[in-house]
Amino acid sequence: MRYLSTRGGIPPIGFSEAVMMGLATDGGLLLPATLPNLDPPTLARWAGLGYPELAMEVMRPFVGEDLSAEELADLVRRSYARFDHPEVTPLVRVGDTPILELFHGPTAAFKDVALQFLGNLFELLLARSGGRLNILGATSGDTGSAAIYGVRGKDRINIFILHPHGRISPVQERQMTTVLDPNVFNVAVRGTFDDAQRIVKVLFSDLQFKERFRLGAVNSINWARILAQMVYYFYAWGRLSRGDPARPVSFAVPTGNFGDIFAGYLAKRMGLPVERLIIATNRNDILTRFVTTGRYALSEVHATLSPAMDIQVSSNFERYLYYLLGGDAEALRGLMERLGRKGSLGVSAEQLAQVQAVFDAVAVSDGETLAQIRDTYRSSGYVLDPHTAVGVWAARRCPGAVCLATAHPAKFGDAVREAIGREPEMPPPLQGLMGRETRCALLEAQVPAVRSYLEQTLGVGA
Ligand SMILES: *Cc1c(COP(=O)(O)O)cnc(C)c1O
């Protein structure tokens, strides 16, 4: 399998190179040049597989010759062995709603599904090339801990995660700072999340510094993350349809950067019988406005009860646009340039009709999110986290759709208490966090402070 950039500026590359590149060097996003076309007998056979076996089958064609079948099997097995449910992503029924629980990984959030795999994959590829990688990122909560757990203890990788001091929830802070592996560096900065993110951006934009310290990112645009996230769409369909191609399934997906739902879109393009994909957003509704009007227009970010979806632009959306434009990289470059210049872009009426043939979109308010948590709890005793509640609310117009549960409710205990008057129970990975030893550096929210911390930690010749 070869990979190309949505902006058409790089020669086709293989899987390993695509994973190590992350963002394409021409500023675009990487996509496979072709997609496998799955026939009904194949899908029917896959419907009976357990999660690791299914992951192997789904990933195989995308990996091509770069990993042997044994290497891929070993990666998949190790990546999902630490999930606390034997099915990895179990499908449960809550009243009439099928809920796909994606939060059984080590940090109790769905990002583990992709980042456990990505961490192992990085380690394997770096062992081969003899290279090293220093991951640098800023987090407002969830992504940081999932990234840390993805690479803790791995050879040839260090990870530096900045968070705003005292401005993330105590559970989220402890999830990161209780990881004591020598390759994990937590940095609290005296400032806001925006300060932390700005510092990371400045350091990445210094190309000399970036090269010298082999800096890399683990953001939602790495192709391997999309790949790992495709698997559970196949899994859910298999459980519900029992392999009958005449039984399509719809999915409601709490969406921020469009990574999770894009994985579902690719599964559909590959032949998985997916009827509708429902984009569930909170008040930050750029995607919902796009699906409704065909205009993708930036606006300011609002803080909500589902903070992992508080985004201004959806970084994976460009991948979808590329398909919508029929793979015309030049037209895509034009649109992205317009977005950069004017803060908005638009598609034709015909293209909008294509969007609406696949996607629905609903923007859900905080009040509706709380009401959904309360309703579901009263009618079934099941506790939704606020992100999942956004998805379940959005699925009301599409009965029977599978709702993706993206976080364990205990990660967002305040919102849950506000809705139902009690705290959710702590899942095993979150138990006992408060009593554990922690390690974290505290720095001023200034580029030079973080720069010299990196230099000192990594040594000048690192
Ligand atoms: C990251 C995240 C999302 C959004 O996923 P995208 O791939 O960015 O659309 C939803 N819910 C939770 C809990 C998350 O951490």
The ligand as an SDF file (V2000), in Angstrom:
LIG
                    3D

 15 15  0  0  0  0  0  0  0  0999 V2000
  -10.7970   13.0170   21.5380 C   0  0  0  0  0  0  0  0  0  0  0  0
  -12.1420   12.7290   22.0800 C   0  0  0  0  0  0  0  0  0  0  0  0
  -13.3160   12.8520   21.2890 C   0  0  0  0  0  0  0  0  0  0  0  0
  -13.2880   13.3720   19.8590 C   0  0  0  0  0  0  0  0  0  0  0  0
  -12.6270   12.4970   18.9690 O   0  0  0  0  0  0  0  0  0  0  0  0
  -12.1570   13.0710   17.5360 P   0  0  0  0  0  0  0  0  0  0  0  0
  -11.4270   11.9240   16.9120 O   0  0  0  0  0  0  0  0  0  0  0  0
  -11.2660   14.2300   17.8400 O   0  0  0  0  0  0  0  0  0  0  0  0
  -13.3750   13.4450   16.8020 O   0  0  0  0  0  0  0  0  0  0  0  0
  -14.5260   12.5220   21.8590 C   0  0  0  0  0  0  0  0  0  0  0  0
  -14.6180   12.1110   23.1500 N   0  0  0  0  0  0  0  0  0  0  0  0
  -13.5290   11.9890   23.9380 C   0  0  0  0  0  0  0  0  0  0  0  0
  -13.7070   11.5610   25.3590 C   0  0  0  0  0  0  0  0  0  0  0  0
  -12.2600   12.2760   23.4420 C   0  0  0  0  0  0  0  0  0  0  0  0
  -11.1910   12.1610   24.2450 O   0  0  0  0  0  0  0  0  0  0  0  0
  1  2  1  0
  2  3  1  0
  2 14  2  0
  3  4  1  0
  3 10  2  0
  4  5  1  0
  5  6  1  0
  6  7  2  0
  6  8  1  0
  6  9  1  0
 10 11  1  0
 11 12  2  0
 12 13  1  0
 12 14  1  0
 14 15  1  0
M  END
$$$$
